[in-house]
Amino acid sequence: MVQVNFGNFKEYDVNNRFFNPNLADGALLDIGVYAVSFARWFMTSKPNTSLTTMTPLETGVDESSGILLQNKDMEIVIISLTMRA
């Protein structure tokens, strides 16, 4: 099992790219790629199951996201992301 917690604090500003849906941002797209890449390093095969959930801000981007991945080898990854910690 791999568990990845990754977050940083971004001052909330609707004009900032971190919180702007027109710039395709939010926790998953900004820091999630790093967390998934890190977790994948420890898996023996690629995930074949994924479940996600998120907490949206009023702009529509995710303030926080949770990701659960599992592969055919029954390895599990749990990822928690946030832009507000």
N, C-alpha and C positions, 0 to 999 in steps of 0.2 A: 504494500500500500504506500502510496505517495500522497503527501498532503502539502499543498502550496498555499501560503497566505501572502498576498502581495497587495500593498496599498501605498498611497501617498496622499498628502493633503493638498488640494487645490482650492484656493479661495473662489467661492461661487461668484461667477460673473457670466450672465447669459451671452455676452459678446465674446467671451473667451472660447477658443477652439475646443477646449476640453468639455464644454457643456453645450456645444452648438451641433444640432443634428444635421444641419446643412454641410457641416465639415466632417460628418460621419465619425463622431467621437463618442466618448464615454469610457467607462472602466474597461469593458471587454476589448474594444478596439485599441485603446491607448496602452494599457499595461497587460491585457490578457494574452496577447501574442507571446510575450516574454514568459509568462507563467506556464502556458501550455507547452512551449518549447522546452522549458526547464523540466517539466514533469515527463514529457515524452522521452527525454534522455534516459530515464530510468526504466522505461517500459521495454519489454522484449519484442513486442509487436504493436502495430498501430491500433488505436481504439476502434472498436466496431459498434460501440454503444455510447451515446452521450445524452445527458440530461442537463438542462440549464434553467436557471431562474434569475430574475433581476429585480432591483428596486429602481423604478424610474424617477427622474426629476421632472419638474413641470415642463422642461424643454423637450422631454422625450428620450434623452440619452440615459443610460444606466449609471446611477450613482454607485451601485454595488452589484456584483454578479456572483453567482455560485455555479460551478461546473462540476459534473460527475462524469468521469470517463471510465470505460472498462474495455478490455481487449479479450481476444479468444483464449488467452492464457489465464483468464480470470484475475488479472491484475487490475486494481482500482486506483484511480486518482481522484482526489477531492481538491478543488481549487476555489479559494475565496478571494475576490477582488473588491477594492473600493477606491474611490476618488476622494473620500472624505475622512481619512484617518491619518 
